[in-house]
Amino acid sequence: MSKSTSHPPLETKAAILKKLLSRKAGADLDALQSATGWQRHSVRAALSGLRKAGYTIDRRDTEAPGKGPTYRITVGLADPR
């Protein structure tokens, strides 16, 4: 007989991506890449998928040399704007 054990639900990589993008400061590609384990092109594809799903994602260039832009969800699906 197999023994049933209860495991908490795992957080999906898409959920991790949304959580990081929902922060006030947002996240850059490096942070999103290290949090998900995805390659850069996969992170950018996921950002495009979120846009197609109805999220508004703001892209801001940073003033720090050598740092890439940061991305942030400004309008989500449940946001009435």
Residue frames relative to the residue before (quaternion, step in Angstrom):
aa qw qx qy qz dx dy dz
M 1.0000 0.0000 0.0000 0.0000 0.00 0.00 0.00
S 0.3761 -0.7132 0.5419 0.2373 3.52 -1.06 0.75
K 0.3465 -0.7324 0.5545 0.1900 3.49 -1.01 0.84
S 0.2959 -0.7657 0.5482 0.1603 3.57 -0.72 1.04
T 0.0572 -0.7828 0.6194 0.0169 3.52 -0.82 1.03
S 0.3883 -0.7213 0.5282 0.2235 3.52 -1.03 0.75
H 0.0664 -0.7805 0.6216 0.0049 3.55 -0.80 1.09
P 0.4777 -0.6392 0.4976 0.3399 3.58 -0.99 0.68
P 0.5686 -0.5956 0.4219 0.3794 3.61 -1.04 0.62
L 0.4317 -0.6952 0.5167 0.2517 3.53 -1.00 0.86
E 0.4336 -0.6705 0.5323 0.2812 3.54 -1.10 0.69
T 0.3865 -0.7351 0.5063 0.2324 3.57 -0.73 1.02
K 0.6190 -0.5461 0.4087 0.3893 3.55 -1.23 0.41
A 0.6154 0.5344 -0.3500 0.4618 3.58 1.07 -0.65
A 0.6415 0.5095 -0.3221 0.4746 3.60 1.03 -0.72
I 0.6215 0.5249 -0.3328 0.4769 3.58 1.05 -0.77
L 0.6356 0.5340 -0.3155 0.4598 3.57 0.98 -0.89
K 0.6777 0.4869 -0.2922 0.4673 3.60 0.86 -0.94
K 0.6421 0.5267 -0.3299 0.4488 3.59 0.99 -0.82
L 0.6734 0.4854 -0.2981 0.4713 3.60 0.92 -0.87
L 0.6867 0.4841 -0.2814 0.4636 3.58 0.98 -0.82
S 0.6453 0.5322 -0.3145 0.4489 3.58 1.20 -0.45
R 0.4923 0.6515 -0.4414 0.3719 3.60 1.22 -0.18
K 0.6369 -0.5512 0.3766 0.3857 3.57 -1.15 0.58
A 0.7193 0.4194 -0.2404 0.4990 3.59 1.00 -0.83
G 0.4026 -0.7075 0.4862 0.3177 3.59 1.18 -0.34
A 0.3480 -0.7114 0.5585 0.2467 3.58 -1.18 -0.56
D 0.3715 -0.7013 0.5545 0.2504 3.54 -1.18 0.56
L 0.7186 -0.4552 0.3024 0.4300 3.56 -1.29 0.24
D 0.6312 0.5449 -0.3407 0.4343 3.59 1.00 -0.77
A 0.6632 0.4945 -0.3046 0.4722 3.60 0.96 -0.86
L 0.6601 0.4988 -0.3041 0.4722 3.59 0.96 -0.85
Q 0.6438 0.5310 -0.3081 0.4568 3.54 1.04 -0.83
S 0.7092 0.4470 -0.2796 0.4681 3.60 0.83 -0.89
A 0.6428 0.5302 -0.3299 0.4437 3.62 1.07 -0.65
T 0.7655 0.3654 -0.1932 0.4931 3.59 1.03 -0.76
G 0.3964 -0.7078 0.4906 0.3183 3.57 1.12 -0.61
W 0.4944 0.6586 -0.4199 0.3814 3.55 1.31 0.18
Q 0.5082 -0.5934 0.5173 0.3493 3.53 -1.33 0.27
R 0.7091 -0.4858 0.3009 0.4131 3.55 -1.25 0.45
H 0.6770 0.4918 -0.3112 0.4504 3.60 0.85 -0.87
S 0.6312 0.5240 -0.3355 0.4631 3.61 1.10 -0.58
V 0.6195 0.5203 -0.3392 0.4801 3.58 1.07 -0.71
R 0.6667 0.4921 -0.3082 0.4673 3.59 0.90 -0.88
A 0.6275 0.5202 -0.3353 0.4724 3.60 1.04 -0.69
A 0.6409 0.5118 -0.3220 0.4728 3.59 1.01 -0.77
L 0.6176 0.5267 -0.3419 0.4735 3.60 1.05 -0.70
S 0.6426 0.5074 -0.3164 0.4790 3.59 0.99 -0.79
G 0.6437 0.5259 -0.3159 0.4575 3.57 1.01 -0.79
L 0.6368 0.5106 -0.3259 0.4771 3.58 1.04 -0.73
R 0.6319 0.5219 -0.3328 0.4665 3.58 1.03 -0.76
K 0.6631 0.4993 -0.3021 0.4688 3.58 0.96 -0.85
A 0.6549 0.5130 -0.3025 0.4652 3.58 1.15 -0.62
G 0.6620 -0.5425 0.2950 0.4249 3.60 1.26 -0.08
Y 0.5156 0.6200 -0.4322 0.4037 3.60 1.23 0.08
T 0.2736 -0.7113 0.6166 0.1976 3.56 -1.17 0.62
I 0.0871 -0.8057 0.5859 -0.0022 3.55 -0.66 1.16
D 0.2583 -0.7730 0.5694 0.1075 3.53 -0.73 1.18
R 0.1616 -0.7709 0.6111 0.0785 3.58 -0.96 0.91
R 0.0290 -0.8060 0.5907 -0.0249 3.56 -0.73 1.11
D 0.3687 -0.7053 0.5616 0.2263 3.53 -0.94 0.94
T 0.3388 -0.7331 0.5527 0.2055 3.56 -1.05 0.76
E 0.4788 -0.6746 0.4835 0.2863 3.53 -1.18 0.57
A 0.5581 0.6171 -0.3875 0.3971 3.59 1.22 -0.39
P 0.4364 -0.6994 0.4919 0.2801 3.59 -0.80 0.93
G 0.7980 0.2887 -0.2261 0.4782 3.53 -1.01 0.84
K 0.6398 0.4847 -0.3323 0.4953 3.59 1.27 -0.05
G 0.4046 -0.7219 0.5128 0.2285 3.53 -1.02 0.82
P 0.6979 -0.4565 0.3317 0.4411 3.57 -1.26 0.00
T 0.3352 -0.6991 0.5857 0.2366 3.54 -1.30 0.36
Y 0.2414 -0.7587 0.5948 0.1106 3.52 -1.18 0.70
R 0.0234 0.7977 -0.6009 0.0444 3.56 -1.07 0.76
I 0.4132 -0.6667 0.5556 0.2757 3.55 -1.06 0.78
T 0.1470 -0.8066 0.5688 0.0654 3.58 -0.65 1.11
V 0.7763 0.0933 -0.0588 0.6206 3.59 1.12 -0.61
G 0.1708 -0.7972 0.5750 0.0690 3.56 -0.65 1.16
L 0.7353 -0.4238 0.3035 0.4333 3.53 -1.31 -0.03
A 0.7275 0.4217 -0.2393 0.4854 3.58 1.02 -0.77
D 0.5233 0.6383 -0.4099 0.3881 3.61 1.27 -0.12
P 0.3894 -0.7787 0.4438 0.2123 3.62 -0.62 1.07
R 0.4358 0.7188 -0.4620 0.2829 3.64 1.18 -0.05
